[in-house]
Amino acid sequence: MVMTVPTAEQAAPPSGFRFAARFIAILVSLPVAVLTVFRAIPAEWPTPVVQLLSFTPWLVLPAAAAAVLAVLGRKAWAMVIAGGLFAVQLFWLFPLDPGRHVQAPSAPTVELTVMNINSEYGEADAGEIVRLVRENSVGLLTIQEHSQALEDRLAAEGIGRILPNRISDPTDDAAGSAIYSVHSLQPVGEVPDSPFQMPTVRVTVRKEALSAVLEATNVHVLPPVDVRVEQWRSDLRALGRVADRSGNQLLIGDFNATYDHSEFRQLLDRGPADTKMVDVGTATGSRLLPTWPMEGPRLPGIAIDHVVISPHVQSSEYSVHRVPGSDHAAIVAALRIPAGG
């Protein structure tokens, strides 16, 4: 029996196949490269670019496909370009420093589980909201687009027995807000010059002999659509000024922005004393857990709802939960707040 070992030329794919693979790799790489440039340069891009940047995490899929095709095409320059684009997408998907928790060793902390839901004009399922609060031992609940009808349904479902303290201002449009808490709440003020309500409250969390003070801001940033993109930027800058404040800060809600928007990253960079604020979802590697859209157009899901905390506040758990009736998911995070203050 005679065995024939194929030569390297015989084992290689046909030249026509290699050409087709390189051609398709280039076609796939072009839109990835364009959006990569937009993502890399922190400019005030026009509205269509801002909206497209929201979907940056999903570029890892066409980038991976282009890299595989480039390898099959067997051209060094194509492999370098496609491989480089894929590496950049992985770096952005899993950033090395999404914000580091900073805490003194063995510092005592007080635990608080927080939850947020944009209720889509108050249409979110009140029973499901209360169930999530109960099953996750939520101590602080923030709601955007809060309505009187939702407030009444939540009361009927027994929210007051779980979270007896409330500061709310329901409306018939998207501007309404509510904060429910098991701990006492003290109004601090509102983020100025925004069409949506973004109140800040001081929460005193007590557990046995320990207590901690947390300033929580219920976030609802105007979406970046048409001419309102400038108001979107203004809202995020205003939240950056909130992040500048000393003490334990929590910014929680619908930011209408993702980690891939430079405006959102600039907000995170505005932490107190030159430290970075922490986006809990990004820090826990959950950037591909979408919070919107949960209904409506079939779009790739993106994370525009966030839990953002001061670096001295710790986070141990983060999860996303679908709530019927809303196009946003609920987000839940377990926090540990430094005692004192």
C-alpha positions, 0 to 999 in steps of 0.5 A, a space after each residue: 500500500 502506497 500512501 501519498 502525503 499532500 504537499 503544502 500547495 495541495 493542502 492549501 485551499 484553492 486560490 479562488 476560495 482564498 480570494 473570496 475569504 479575503 474579500 469578505 473579510 475586508 467587507 466585514 472589517 470596513 464597518 467595524 473599522 469605521 465604528 472603531 474610529 468613532 469609539 476611539 476618538 472622544 469627540 462630540 459625534 452627531 446623533 446617528 454616530 452616538 446611537 450606533 456607538 451604543 451597539 459597540 459590544 456586538 462588534 466583537 462578532 463581525 470582528 471575530 468572523 473577519 479574523 477567521 476569514 482573513 486567516 483562511 484567506 492567507 494574506 498577512 496584511 489582512 490577518 493583521 488588520 482583522 486580528 487587530 480590530 478583533 483585539 481592540 473589540 475584546 479590549 473594549 468589551 473587557 476593559 482592564 480598569 473599568 473602575 477599581 473599588 478602593 477601601 481600607 483593609 478590614 473597614 466595617 461596612 453596611 450591606 444594602 441591596 439596590 434595584 432600579 426599573 424604568 417603568 415605561 410610562 408606569 406600565 411595568 408589572 407592579 406584582 413582578 416589581 414587588 416580587 423582585 424586591 421581596 426575593 432579592 431583599 431589596 432595601 432601596 428601589 428607584 423608578 423612572 417614568 413613574 405614574 400615579 397608576 403604578 404607585 397605586 398598583 405597587 401599594 395594592 401589591 404591598 410595597 409599603 410593607 416591604 419598603 415603607 419609606 417613599 419619596 415620589 412625584 408621579 406624572 403622566 409623562 416620562 418625567 415621573 420618579 419614585 424612591 422606595 426604601 426600608 431606611 429613612 430618606 432625606 431629600 437633598 435636591 435635584 439635578 438641575 436643568 433637565 426635563 426629567 426628574 433626577 432627585 437625590 436623597 440621603 439614605 441612612 442605612 443601619 445594621 445592628 451597631 453600625 450605620 452608613 450614609 449614602 447619597 442616592 440619585 435617581 437617574 433619568 437622562 434624556 435619550 440622544 435622539 434628534 436635536 436632544 443629543 445636546 440635552 443628553 450631554 448636558 444631563 451627563 455632565 450634570 451627573 458628573 458634578 454629582 459624582 464629584 461630591 464627597 461621601 458615598 455616592 450612588 447614581 442609579 437608573 436610566 442613563 440612556 448611555 453605554 460604557 462605549 460613550 465617551 460622555 458616560 466614561 467622562 462621568 465615571 472619571 469624575 469621582 471624588 479626589 481623583 478616583 474613578 466612579 465604578 459602573 457595577 455592570 462593567 466592573 462585574 463583566 456584565 456588559 453583554 447583559 442587555 437592559 434595553 430593549 426588552 420589547 418592541 424593535 428586534 435590536 441587539 440588546 444594550 446596557 443603558 441602565 446602570 448602578 454607579 458607585 463611589 470607589 469606596 463603596 463595594 459591590 458583590 453581586 449584579 443581576 438583570 431581570 425582565 419585567 413585563 410591561 416595560 421595555 427596560 429590565 430591572 437591575 439589582 446590585 448588592 452594595 457594601 457601604 463604609 460605616 460611619 458618617 
